[in-house]
Amino acid sequence: MSDETGVIDNPQEHWTKVAQSTLVGRKIVGVRYLSDREVKRLGWTSRSVIFELDNGCLVWPSMDDEGNDAGAIFTTDRHGHTLPVIREMEHESER
């Protein structure tokens, strides 16, 4: 809930509810890294992993709330703890 100024009273509770309504019960139906076109449209120089959900929603990490560039995802999976950012220079060397 927010007051008359639009300030959220309890940001953690508010954003947890938003995240839950977006993600809980959804199924990840695709996983890939951002395409050249998507990176360019975002104005980024790096790529992050992107999850495609069963409702058509796309979810990807950013380095900050302002969407300034790609972000990594840390996991507890014993085979791969981090889904890294691919820097453009790294990507260029793969071509």
A tleap script that builds the chain and sets N, CA, C and O, in Angstrom:
source leaprc.protein.ff14SB
mol = sequence {
  NMET SER ASP GLU THR GLY VAL ILE ASP ASN
  PRO GLN GLU HIE TRP THR LYS VAL ALA GLN
  SER THR LEU VAL GLY ARG LYS ILE VAL GLY
  VAL ARG TYR LEU SER ASP ARG GLU VAL LYS
  ARG LEU GLY TRP THR SER ARG SER VAL ILE
  PHE GLU LEU ASP ASN GLY CYS LEU VAL TRP
  PRO SER MET ASP ASP GLU GLY ASN ASP ALA
  GLY ALA ILE PHE THR THR ASP ARG HIE GLY
  HIE THR LEU PRO VAL ILE ARG GLU MET GLU
  HIE GLU SER GLU CARG
}
set mol.1.N position { 0.838 -1.182 0.000 }
set mol.1.CA position { 0.000 0.000 0.000 }
set mol.1.C position { 0.880 1.242 0.000 }
set mol.1.O position { 1.968 1.241 0.577 }
set mol.2.N position { 0.415 2.280 -0.637 }
set mol.2.CA position { 1.184 3.520 -0.641 }
set mol.2.C position { 0.344 4.648 -0.067 }
set mol.2.O position { -0.885 4.573 -0.040 }
set mol.3.N position { 1.014 5.688 0.388 }
set mol.3.CA position { 0.305 6.848 0.918 }
set mol.3.C position { -0.069 7.789 -0.226 }
set mol.3.O position { 0.148 7.474 -1.396 }
set mol.4.N position { -0.627 8.935 0.119 }
set mol.4.CA position { -1.098 9.880 -0.907 }
set mol.4.C position { 0.027 10.450 -1.774 }
set mol.4.O position { -0.236 10.998 -2.844 }
set mol.5.N position { 1.286 10.325 -1.317 }
set mol.5.CA position { 2.412 10.819 -2.114 }
set mol.5.C position { 2.931 9.744 -3.077 }
set mol.5.O position { 3.817 10.007 -3.890 }
set mol.6.N position { 2.375 8.542 -2.980 }
set mol.6.CA position { 2.812 7.450 -3.836 }
set mol.6.C position { 3.984 6.667 -3.271 }
set mol.6.O position { 4.518 5.782 -3.939 }
set mol.7.N position { 4.394 6.987 -2.033 }
set mol.7.CA position { 5.495 6.268 -1.395 }
set mol.7.C position { 4.974 4.926 -0.877 }
set mol.7.O position { 3.960 4.874 -0.181 }
set mol.8.N position { 5.661 3.864 -1.215 }
set mol.8.CA position { 5.270 2.525 -0.771 }
set mol.8.C position { 5.654 2.371 0.694 }
set mol.8.O position { 6.807 2.576 1.075 }
set mol.9.N position { 4.662 2.006 1.513 }
set mol.9.CA position { 4.892 1.867 2.953 }
set mol.9.C position { 5.925 0.787 3.281 }
set mol.9.O position { 6.823 1.008 4.093 }
set mol.10.N position { 5.795 -0.362 2.657 }
set mol.10.CA position { 6.690 -1.480 2.928 }
set mol.10.C position { 7.196 -2.018 1.584 }
set mol.10.O position { 6.590 -2.924 1.011 }
set mol.11.N position { 8.300 -1.464 1.082 }
set mol.11.CA position { 8.781 -1.858 -0.242 }
set mol.11.C position { 9.045 -3.360 -0.388 }
set mol.11.O position { 8.716 -3.941 -1.423 }
set mol.12.N position { 9.627 -3.992 0.620 }
set mol.12.CA position { 9.929 -5.420 0.507 }
set mol.12.C position { 8.647 -6.232 0.342 }
set mol.12.O position { 8.580 -7.123 -0.504 }
set mol.13.N position { 7.653 -5.932 1.131 }
set mol.13.CA position { 6.376 -6.638 1.038 }
set mol.13.C position { 5.708 -6.368 -0.316 }
set mol.13.O position { 5.212 -7.290 -0.963 }
set mol.14.N position { 5.700 -5.118 -0.731 }
set mol.14.CA position { 5.089 -4.747 -2.005 }
set mol.14.C position { 5.735 -5.481 -3.171 }
set mol.14.O position { 5.039 -6.103 -3.973 }
set mol.15.N position { 7.082 -5.415 -3.275 }
set mol.15.CA position { 7.782 -5.999 -4.412 }
set mol.15.C position { 7.804 -7.521 -4.349 }
set mol.15.O position { 7.883 -8.184 -5.383 }
set mol.16.N position { 7.735 -8.078 -3.144 }
set mol.16.CA position { 7.598 -9.537 -3.023 }
set mol.16.C position { 6.272 -9.978 -3.626 }
set mol.16.O position { 6.222 -10.973 -4.349 }
set mol.17.N position { 5.203 -9.251 -3.339 }
set mol.17.CA position { 3.895 -9.586 -3.909 }
set mol.17.C position { 3.899 -9.447 -5.430 }
set mol.17.O position { 3.314 -10.275 -6.130 }
set mol.18.N position { 4.553 -8.409 -5.943 }
set mol.18.CA position { 4.656 -8.229 -7.398 }
set mol.18.C position { 5.422 -9.402 -8.010 }
set mol.18.O position { 4.992 -9.967 -9.016 }
set mol.19.N position { 6.556 -9.770 -7.406 }
set mol.19.CA position { 7.356 -10.890 -7.906 }
set mol.19.C position { 6.570 -12.192 -7.850 }
set mol.19.O position { 6.621 -12.993 -8.784 }
set mol.20.N position { 5.845 -12.403 -6.763 }
set mol.20.CA position { 5.048 -13.622 -6.636 }
set mol.20.C position { 3.967 -13.690 -7.707 }
set mol.20.O position { 3.761 -14.741 -8.315 }
set mol.21.N position { 3.280 -12.586 -7.941 }
set mol.21.CA position { 2.201 -12.602 -8.931 }
set mol.21.C position { 2.743 -12.785 -10.346 }
set mol.21.O position { 2.038 -13.285 -11.223 }
set mol.22.N position { 3.990 -12.381 -10.567 }
set mol.22.CA position { 4.616 -12.533 -11.874 }
set mol.22.C position { 5.169 -13.940 -12.078 }
set mol.22.O position { 5.104 -14.466 -13.189 }
set mol.23.N position { 5.713 -14.561 -11.028 }
set mol.23.CA position { 6.494 -15.781 -11.192 }
set mol.23.C position { 5.910 -17.058 -10.611 }
set mol.23.O position { 6.095 -18.128 -11.190 }
set mol.24.N position { 5.211 -16.978 -9.484 }
set mol.24.CA position { 4.740 -18.199 -8.833 }
set mol.24.C position { 3.732 -18.925 -9.723 }
set mol.24.O position { 2.771 -18.333 -10.214 }
set mol.25.N position { 3.975 -20.217 -9.916 }
set mol.25.CA position { 3.103 -21.041 -10.737 }
set mol.25.C position { 3.439 -21.028 -12.215 }
set mol.25.O position { 2.866 -21.800 -12.983 }
set mol.26.N position { 4.342 -20.178 -12.622 }
set mol.26.CA position { 4.744 -20.110 -14.024 }
set mol.26.C position { 5.728 -21.229 -14.310 }
set mol.26.O position { 6.374 -21.747 -13.399 }
set mol.27.N position { 5.839 -21.593 -15.557 }
set mol.27.CA position { 6.785 -22.600 -15.999 }
set mol.27.C position { 7.775 -21.948 -16.960 }
set mol.27.O position { 7.380 -21.203 -17.856 }
set mol.28.N position { 9.054 -22.230 -16.769 }
set mol.28.CA position { 10.069 -21.743 -17.700 }
set mol.28.C position { 10.038 -22.676 -18.908 }
set mol.28.O position { 10.282 -23.877 -18.784 }
set mol.29.N position { 9.737 -22.115 -20.071 }
set mol.29.CA position { 9.627 -22.932 -21.283 }
set mol.29.C position { 10.796 -22.710 -22.241 }
set mol.29.O position { 10.917 -23.418 -23.241 }
set mol.30.N position { 11.649 -21.743 -21.949 }
set mol.30.CA position { 12.815 -21.483 -22.779 }
set mol.30.C position { 13.859 -20.715 -22.006 }
set mol.30.O position { 13.538 -19.906 -21.136 }
set mol.31.N position { 15.115 -20.975 -22.329 }
set mol.31.CA position { 16.242 -20.266 -21.712 }
set mol.31.C position { 17.244 -19.971 -22.825 }
set mol.31.O position { 17.594 -20.854 -23.608 }
set mol.32.N position { 17.699 -18.728 -22.884 }
set mol.32.CA position { 18.668 -18.324 -23.898 }
set mol.32.C position { 19.346 -17.052 -23.409 }
set mol.32.O position { 19.001 -16.530 -22.349 }
set mol.33.N position { 20.294 -16.561 -24.163 }
set mol.33.CA position { 20.880 -15.262 -23.869 }
set mol.33.C position { 20.242 -14.222 -24.793 }
set mol.33.O position { 19.762 -14.558 -25.875 }
set mol.34.N position { 20.240 -12.980 -24.365 }
set mol.34.CA position { 19.683 -11.898 -25.171 }
set mol.34.C position { 20.298 -11.883 -26.564 }
set mol.34.O position { 21.495 -12.120 -26.726 }
set mol.35.N position { 19.484 -11.608 -27.553 }
set mol.35.CA position { 19.943 -11.523 -28.939 }
set mol.35.C position { 20.630 -10.180 -29.195 }
set mol.35.O position { 20.543 -9.262 -28.379 }
set mol.36.N position { 21.318 -10.078 -30.343 }
set mol.36.CA position { 21.932 -8.803 -30.743 }
set mol.36.C position { 20.892 -7.693 -30.751 }
set mol.36.O position { 21.130 -6.601 -30.233 }
set mol.37.N position { 19.748 -7.978 -31.338 }
set mol.37.CA position { 18.675 -6.976 -31.450 }
set mol.37.C position { 18.177 -6.531 -30.071 }
set mol.37.O position { 17.972 -5.339 -29.842 }
set mol.38.N position { 17.983 -7.478 -29.161 }
set mol.38.CA position { 17.511 -7.138 -27.820 }
set mol.38.C position { 18.540 -6.308 -27.060 }
set mol.38.O position { 18.186 -5.344 -26.382 }
set mol.39.N position { 19.821 -6.682 -27.174 }
set mol.39.CA position { 20.885 -5.925 -26.502 }
set mol.39.C position { 20.909 -4.496 -27.027 }
set mol.39.O position { 21.010 -3.545 -26.252 }
set mol.40.N position { 20.817 -4.350 -28.343 }
set mol.40.CA position { 20.833 -3.017 -28.957 }
set mol.40.C position { 19.626 -2.192 -28.510 }
set mol.40.O position { 19.763 -1.012 -28.189 }
set mol.41.N position { 18.447 -2.813 -28.491 }
set mol.41.CA position { 17.228 -2.108 -28.092 }
set mol.41.C position { 17.308 -1.637 -26.635 }
set mol.41.O position { 16.795 -0.572 -26.292 }
set mol.42.N position { 17.948 -2.433 -25.793 }
set mol.42.CA position { 18.101 -2.057 -24.388 }
set mol.42.C position { 19.211 -1.019 -24.185 }
set mol.42.O position { 19.296 -0.396 -23.126 }
set mol.43.N position { 20.054 -0.838 -25.197 }
set mol.43.CA position { 21.170 0.097 -25.071 }
set mol.43.C position { 22.297 -0.467 -24.231 }
set mol.43.O position { 23.068 0.282 -23.632 }
set mol.44.N position { 22.395 -1.794 -24.186 }
set mol.44.CA position { 23.398 -2.461 -23.357 }
set mol.44.C position { 24.615 -2.831 -24.179 }
set mol.44.O position { 24.589 -2.786 -25.409 }
set mol.45.N position { 25.699 -3.203 -23.476 }
set mol.45.CA position { 26.906 -3.702 -24.132 }
set mol.45.C position { 27.188 -5.145 -23.736 }
set mol.45.O position { 28.159 -5.738 -24.207 }
set mol.46.N position { 26.354 -5.711 -22.882 }
set mol.46.CA position { 26.537 -7.076 -22.383 }
set mol.46.C position { 25.227 -7.845 -22.506 }
set mol.46.O position { 24.158 -7.264 -22.691 }
set mol.47.N position { 25.339 -9.162 -22.397 }
set mol.47.CA position { 24.166 -10.038 -22.511 }
set mol.47.C position { 23.897 -10.763 -21.205 }
set mol.47.O position { 24.822 -11.190 -20.516 }
set mol.48.N position { 22.630 -10.896 -20.875 }
set mol.48.CA position { 22.247 -11.710 -19.724 }
set mol.48.C position { 21.373 -12.853 -20.216 }
set mol.48.O position { 20.826 -12.815 -21.318 }
set mol.49.N position { 21.258 -13.858 -19.379 }
set mol.49.CA position { 20.363 -14.962 -19.671 }
set mol.49.C position { 18.928 -14.432 -19.633 }
set mol.49.O position { 18.626 -13.490 -18.899 }
set mol.50.N position { 18.060 -15.035 -20.417 }
set mol.50.CA position { 16.659 -14.618 -20.448 }
set mol.50.C position { 15.795 -15.871 -20.322 }
set mol.50.O position { 16.041 -16.878 -20.987 }
set mol.51.N position { 14.787 -15.795 -19.465 }
set mol.51.CA position { 13.856 -16.898 -19.250 }
set mol.51.C position { 12.548 -16.579 -19.957 }
set mol.51.O position { 11.994 -15.492 -19.794 }
set mol.52.N position { 12.062 -17.522 -20.735 }
set mol.52.CA position { 10.772 -17.385 -21.405 }
set mol.52.C position { 9.759 -18.195 -20.590 }
set mol.52.O position { 9.937 -19.396 -20.390 }
set mol.53.N position { 8.699 -17.534 -20.124 }
set mol.53.CA position { 7.687 -18.193 -19.302 }
set mol.53.C position { 6.524 -18.678 -20.158 }
set mol.53.O position { 6.342 -18.245 -21.296 }
set mol.54.N position { 5.748 -19.580 -19.587 }
set mol.54.CA position { 4.635 -20.193 -20.315 }
set mol.54.C position { 3.517 -19.228 -20.687 }
set mol.54.O position { 2.658 -19.563 -21.503 }
set mol.55.N position { 3.518 -18.052 -20.108 }
set mol.55.CA position { 2.497 -17.053 -20.448 }
set mol.55.C position { 3.016 -16.013 -21.445 }
set mol.55.O position { 2.346 -15.018 -21.721 }
set mol.56.N position { 4.228 -16.257 -21.985 }
set mol.56.CA position { 4.817 -15.332 -22.951 }
set mol.56.C position { 5.687 -14.254 -22.336 }
set mol.56.O position { 6.357 -13.517 -23.059 }
set mol.57.N position { 5.690 -14.149 -21.024 }
set mol.57.CA position { 6.502 -13.151 -20.329 }
set mol.57.C position { 7.979 -13.519 -20.441 }
set mol.57.O position { 8.340 -14.692 -20.355 }
set mol.58.N position { 8.824 -12.521 -20.631 }
set mol.58.CA position { 10.270 -12.698 -20.640 }
set mol.58.C position { 10.837 -12.083 -19.368 }
set mol.58.O position { 10.416 -11.001 -18.958 }
set mol.59.N position { 11.786 -12.766 -18.744 }
set mol.59.CA position { 12.382 -12.302 -17.495 }
set mol.59.C position { 13.897 -12.382 -17.635 }
set mol.59.O position { 14.437 -13.422 -18.010 }
set mol.60.N position { 14.592 -11.260 -17.328 }
set mol.60.CA position { 16.050 -11.257 -17.392 }
set mol.60.C position { 16.594 -10.315 -16.334 }
set mol.60.O position { 15.922 -9.361 -15.944 }
set mol.61.N position { 17.808 -10.577 -15.869 }
set mol.61.CA position { 18.403 -9.722 -14.842 }
set mol.61.C position { 19.100 -8.502 -15.434 }
set mol.61.O position { 19.620 -8.533 -16.550 }
set mol.62.N position { 19.092 -7.450 -14.663 }
set mol.62.CA position { 19.803 -6.224 -14.995 }
set mol.62.C position { 20.768 -5.923 -13.856 }
set mol.62.O position { 20.556 -6.350 -12.721 }
set mol.63.N position { 21.812 -5.197 -14.165 }
set mol.63.CA position { 22.805 -4.872 -13.137 }
set mol.63.C position { 22.249 -3.952 -12.046 }
set mol.63.O position { 22.805 -3.878 -10.951 }
set mol.64.N position { 21.143 -3.246 -12.350 }
set mol.64.CA position { 20.545 -2.349 -11.362 }
set mol.64.C position { 19.083 -2.070 -11.733 }
set mol.64.O position { 18.606 -2.497 -12.785 }
set mol.65.N position { 18.393 -1.358 -10.865 }
set mol.65.CA position { 16.974 -1.047 -11.071 }
set mol.65.C position { 16.719 -0.175 -12.297 }
set mol.65.O position { 15.612 -0.165 -12.835 }
set mol.66.N position { 17.726 0.545 -12.733 }
set mol.66.CA position { 17.562 1.455 -13.865 }
set mol.66.C position { 17.776 0.769 -15.210 }
set mol.66.O position { 17.574 1.389 -16.254 }
set mol.67.N position { 18.180 -0.496 -15.202 }
set mol.67.CA position { 18.390 -1.221 -16.444 }
set mol.67.C position { 19.603 -0.750 -17.225 }
set mol.67.O position { 19.551 -0.652 -18.451 }
set mol.68.N position { 20.706 -0.453 -16.522 }
set mol.68.CA position { 21.887 0.086 -17.185 }
set mol.68.C position { 22.712 -0.928 -17.962 }
set mol.68.O position { 23.448 -0.541 -18.870 }
set mol.69.N position { 22.618 -2.193 -17.641 }
set mol.69.CA position { 23.306 -3.244 -18.399 }
set mol.69.C position { 22.885 -4.596 -17.826 }
set mol.69.O position { 22.115 -4.673 -16.869 }
set mol.70.N position { 23.406 -5.646 -18.430 }
set mol.70.CA position { 23.031 -7.009 -18.068 }
set mol.70.C position { 23.494 -7.373 -16.663 }
set mol.70.O position { 24.445 -6.793 -16.140 }
set mol.71.N position { 22.809 -8.340 -16.062 }
set mol.71.CA position { 23.158 -8.820 -14.737 }
set mol.71.C position { 23.294 -10.329 -14.712 }
set mol.71.O position { 22.702 -11.027 -15.536 }
set mol.72.N position { 24.073 -10.831 -13.769 }
set mol.72.CA position { 24.272 -12.264 -13.580 }
set mol.72.C position { 23.204 -12.804 -12.635 }
set mol.72.O position { 22.560 -12.053 -11.904 }
set mol.73.N position { 23.032 -14.130 -12.668 }
set mol.73.CA position { 22.142 -14.807 -11.724 }
set mol.73.C position { 22.956 -15.857 -10.986 }
set mol.73.O position { 23.637 -16.675 -11.605 }
set mol.74.N position { 22.883 -15.832 -9.681 }
set mol.74.CA position { 23.548 -16.834 -8.857 }
set mol.74.C position { 22.547 -17.920 -8.508 }
set mol.74.O position { 21.369 -17.643 -8.280 }
set mol.75.N position { 23.025 -19.161 -8.468 }
set mol.75.CA position { 22.164 -20.294 -8.138 }
set mol.75.C position { 22.805 -21.123 -7.027 }
set mol.75.O position { 23.956 -20.901 -6.651 }
set mol.76.N position { 22.049 -22.064 -6.519 }
set mol.76.CA position { 22.595 -23.017 -5.556 }
set mol.76.C position { 22.873 -24.356 -6.223 }
set mol.76.O position { 23.190 -25.333 -5.546 }
set mol.77.N position { 22.758 -24.407 -7.543 }
set mol.77.CA position { 23.024 -25.633 -8.291 }
set mol.77.C position { 24.497 -25.989 -8.185 }
set mol.77.O position { 25.360 -25.142 -8.413 }
set mol.78.N position { 24.788 -27.228 -7.844 }
set mol.78.CA position { 26.181 -27.638 -7.624 }
set mol.78.C position { 26.994 -27.732 -8.918 }
set mol.78.O position { 28.222 -27.797 -8.868 }
set mol.79.N position { 26.330 -27.739 -10.065 }
set mol.79.CA position { 27.032 -27.868 -11.341 }
set mol.79.C position { 27.332 -26.528 -12.004 }
set mol.79.O position { 28.149 -26.467 -12.923 }
set mol.80.N position { 26.710 -25.492 -11.570 }
set mol.80.CA position { 26.938 -24.172 -12.163 }
set mol.80.C position { 26.359 -23.109 -11.265 }
set mol.80.O position { 25.155 -22.854 -11.295 }
set mol.81.N position { 27.183 -22.500 -10.484 }
set mol.81.CA position { 26.706 -21.555 -9.472 }
set mol.81.C position { 26.267 -20.217 -10.029 }
set mol.81.O position { 25.485 -19.515 -9.389 }
set mol.82.N position { 26.750 -19.844 -11.209 }
set mol.82.CA position { 26.449 -18.530 -11.753 }
set mol.82.C position { 26.057 -18.646 -13.221 }
set mol.82.O position { 26.701 -19.359 -13.991 }
set mol.83.N position { 25.005 -17.945 -13.596 }
set mol.83.CA position { 24.667 -17.749 -15.007 }
set mol.83.C position { 25.220 -16.373 -15.330 }
set mol.83.O position { 24.605 -15.365 -14.981 }
set mol.84.N position { 26.376 -16.311 -15.995 }
set mol.84.CA position { 27.136 -15.065 -16.091 }
set mol.84.C position { 26.610 -14.087 -17.131 }
set mol.84.O position { 25.786 -14.416 -17.984 }
set mol.85.N position { 27.117 -12.890 -17.019 }
set mol.85.CA position { 26.954 -11.868 -18.040 }
set mol.85.C position { 27.979 -12.179 -19.122 }
set mol.85.O position { 29.123 -12.518 -18.819 }
set mol.86.N position { 27.573 -12.065 -20.379 }
set mol.86.CA position { 28.515 -12.205 -21.489 }
set mol.86.C position { 28.819 -10.800 -21.978 }
set mol.86.O position { 27.952 -10.112 -22.518 }
set mol.87.N position { 30.041 -10.394 -21.785 }
set mol.87.CA position { 30.472 -9.065 -22.207 }
set mol.87.C position { 30.592 -9.039 -23.728 }
set mol.87.O position { 30.929 -10.056 -24.334 }
set mol.88.N position { 30.331 -7.928 -24.335 }
set mol.88.CA position { 30.329 -7.832 -25.798 }
set mol.88.C position { 31.669 -8.259 -26.395 }
set mol.88.O position { 31.693 -8.892 -27.450 }
set mol.89.N position { 32.780 -7.926 -25.743 }
set mol.89.CA position { 34.091 -8.320 -26.251 }
set mol.89.C position { 34.209 -9.838 -26.265 }
set mol.89.O position { 34.763 -10.399 -27.211 }
set mol.90.N position { 33.697 -10.520 -25.231 }
set mol.90.CA position { 33.720 -11.977 -25.199 }
set mol.90.C position { 32.878 -12.529 -26.336 }
set mol.90.O position { 33.274 -13.476 -27.016 }
set mol.91.N position { 31.701 -11.922 -26.535 }
set mol.91.CA position { 30.791 -12.368 -27.580 }
set mol.91.C position { 31.425 -12.196 -28.963 }
set mol.91.O position { 31.288 -13.072 -29.817 }
set mol.92.N position { 32.109 -11.088 -29.187 }
set mol.92.CA position { 32.756 -10.823 -30.465 }
set mol.92.C position { 33.809 -11.881 -30.778 }
set mol.92.O position { 33.966 -12.268 -31.936 }
set mol.93.N position { 34.536 -12.355 -29.757 }
set mol.93.CA position { 35.572 -13.342 -29.997 }
set mol.93.C position { 35.002 -14.710 -30.344 }
set mol.93.O position { 35.725 -15.565 -30.854 }
set mol.94.N position { 33.712 -14.933 -30.075 }
set mol.94.CA position { 33.072 -16.197 -30.389 }
set mol.94.C position { 32.643 -16.263 -31.853 }
set mol.94.O position { 32.332 -17.345 -32.351 }
set mol.95.N position { 32.621 -15.136 -32.543 }
set mol.95.CA position { 32.140 -15.108 -33.934 }
set mol.95.C position { 33.173 -15.638 -34.891 }
set mol.95.O position { 32.931 -15.684 -36.097 }
savepdb mol mol.pdb
quit
